[in-house]
Amino acid sequence: MNTVPRPAGAVKHEDASEAHSELVLGRFRLITPLGSGGHGTVWVARDERLRRNVALKRIPRSHDADREHDRRIGREALAAARLSHPAIVAVYEALSDERAYYLVTELVQGASLAELYAQRQLGDRALLRIGVALADALSHAHARGVVHRDVKPQNVIVATDSIATGAPAKLADFGVAHIADEERLTHSGDVIGTFAYMAPEQADGQTATAATDLYALALTLYEGFGGENPLRGATPAATARRLGLAFPSLARLRPDLPVRLCAAIDRALQPDAAKRGSVPELRAALASALTAKPGRRRAFAPTRHDPSAGLTRRGERLLGGLAAAALTATALATVLGPHSSATTLCVAVGALLAVAIAPSAGWLLLAFGAIAWLALSGQAGTSLLLCVALVPVPVLLASDPWLWSVPALGPMLGPLGLAAAFPGVAARAGGASAWRRAALGALGYWWVALTEELAGKRFLFGVAPGSRPRASWEASVPGAISHALAPLCSPGRLAPAVLWAFAALVLPWILREAWLPARVLAAFAWALGLVLASAVLAHHLGTSGPPLPVAAAVLAGALALTLAPPRFRIPAQATVA
């Protein structure tokens, strides 16, 4: 396919039937339009003199601004004439007649990077090679005083034959380039570029610099690796409101990518231009990532809401409702009960519907209803323990209400002797967010410990020393504080919460390898580390017996493999290797 990036904006195409017969400048026969934008239309044209196909950018003259057009086309030609690099679309000539200006460039066989992003047909290693090529192109331009000012996927052509072109991709359209040592042609405060890839200082009308291009390149790569452009909003106004904001770290979307690569891209996206580093530094991180063993990098990441990437919003609500129903049924059979099967079923179904329809409001309604019911029924002490179990959940997981019932899996595994396997669940349920994984791990232990106090049984480390049976404090808030919460909140008893949070946090990082034997080894090394750390804590806490049975260790390792697989699918076909 012959293609060049399609500039932003809209200019009416000339009639294609006329193009087959039109000869411009007595030399170039227009064949077919490739795209159009605010500065003109790009055509596939035949150079009859040199007998080769070229890309011809045609910019119609404006009679009321001929001088400005002359200067703009002259600037474009001057910018292009300074550049000669395999990763930059070569400019052959800049010409004009009484009707239009013409910029003649090489015609590259390939597709725009934007098209490949839309088709999900680009592997990580291919994108790394493209990033290196673009960084080299920008370094070449910046060394000659040229700032592109409009780096974006639409202006990157991914060559079909990289051997023939000398680079896997070419940067096109230096039409808005700013010559650092040339008089500014735009008035102060004018904005040139594309909002969705624009650095904050460029949007403010300040002079574009190499840091401006670095920002746009990093944003282009962030979109490729992460599957979305964090600056692009649903409307131009929404995009404008995001200008200058800090973006989520790329490592949150792609924990499988090298840490150095994510850090370099994150740094290059700093709102403050002085803190972005340099194009050569970003290039070094891209080149370093290419040294990874072939076949062990995951493929192009789908967008955050792509159903193949995980749960949809509807799926999240349904899963959250089911978890809330299970938690409600368990509570009615234990702390809040016992109740008849019919009552338990009806309330559980109500919990499912409430949380599925309105996750936050439904869950909070159930939580405060249970707390109030215990308090009104004369169990103020038990109500307090339930309150300190439930309240931290929406605080730590405010944006993820569908996960609020997940910590209940910890105490549910307790009677089976498998509570200590919960960090594996937390690691998977937390997904790419390090904070969610750590929060779920800590909350899971906290719920297990509180359940041990309420039930008076050992599910993990047992009842804390100094605690008294529930019957002695369930009706008294001061009694619950003195004889249940105070012993439980001693520094030593909270240490396992830190262990579980850390274990859930690091698990995806440990399992970066796609090679199955390496993943198996890493998963069970992680489980063994959890066993040993728990044994040390058990000794410190004076707990007798195995704190983490062999069965729980095996389950933890299995969960590491089955519940934390690679998040990102490999496309069925990749047009770019």
HELIX and SHEET records of a PDB file:
HELIX    1   1 ALA A   16  ALA A   19  1                                   4    
HELIX    2   2 HIS A   63  ALA A   65  5                                   3    
HELIX    3   3 ASP A   66  ALA A   81  1                                  16    
HELIX    4   4 LEU A  113  GLN A  119  1                                   7    
HELIX    5   5 ASP A  124  ALA A  143  1                                  20    
HELIX    6   6 PRO A  153  ASN A  155  5                                   3    
HELIX    7   7 SER A  162  THR A  165  1                                   4    
HELIX    8   8 PHE A  195  TYR A  197  5                                   3    
HELIX    9   9 PRO A  200  ALA A  203  1                                   4    
HELIX   10  10 ALA A  210  GLY A  226  1                                  17    
HELIX   11  11 PRO A  236  ARG A  242  1                                   7    
HELIX   12  12 LEU A  250  LEU A  253  1                                   4    
HELIX   13  13 VAL A  259  ALA A  268  1                                  10    
HELIX   14  14 ALA A  273  LYS A  275  5                                   3    
HELIX   15  15 VAL A  279  ALA A  289  1                                  11    
HELIX   16  16 PRO A  307  ALA A  309  5                                   3    
HELIX   17  17 ARG A  313  ALA A  333  1                                  21    
HELIX   18  18 SER A  341  ILE A  357  1                                  17    
HELIX   19  19 PRO A  359  LEU A  376  1                                  18    
HELIX   20  20 ALA A  380  LEU A  390  1                                  11    
HELIX   21  21 PRO A  392  LEU A  396  1                                   5    
HELIX   22  22 PRO A  401  LEU A  403  5                                   3    
HELIX   23  23 VAL A  406  ALA A  408  5                                   3    
HELIX   24  24 LEU A  409  LEU A  413  1                                   5    
HELIX   25  25 GLY A  414  LEU A  416  5                                   3    
HELIX   26  26 ALA A  419  ALA A  421  5                                   3    
HELIX   27  27 PHE A  422  GLY A  430  1                                   9    
HELIX   28  28 ALA A  434  ALA A  455  1                                  22    
HELIX   29  29 ARG A  470  SER A  472  5                                   3    
HELIX   30  30 VAL A  477  ALA A  480  1                                   4    
HELIX   31  31 ILE A  481  LEU A  485  3                                   5    
HELIX   32  32 ALA A  486  LEU A  488  1                                   3    
HELIX   33  33 PRO A  491  ILE A  510  1                                  20    
HELIX   34  34 LEU A  516  LEU A  541  1                                  26    
HELIX   35  35 VAL A  550  THR A  562  1                                  13    
SHEET    1   A 6 LEU A  23  VAL A  24  0                                        
SHEET    2   A 6 PHE A  28  GLY A  37 -1                                        
SHEET    3   A 6 GLY A  40  ASP A  47 -1                                        
SHEET    4   A 6 ARG A  52  PRO A  60 -1                                        
SHEET    5   A 6 ALA A 100  GLU A 106 -1                                        
SHEET    6   A 6 VAL A  91  SER A  96 -1                                        
SHEET    1   B 3 GLY A 110  SER A 112  0                                        
SHEET    2   B 3 VAL A 156  ALA A 159 -1                                        
SHEET    3   B 3 ALA A 169  LEU A 171 -1                                        
SHEET    1   C 2 VAL A 146  VAL A 147  0                                        
SHEET    2   C 2 HIS A 178  ILE A 179 -1                                        
END                                                                             
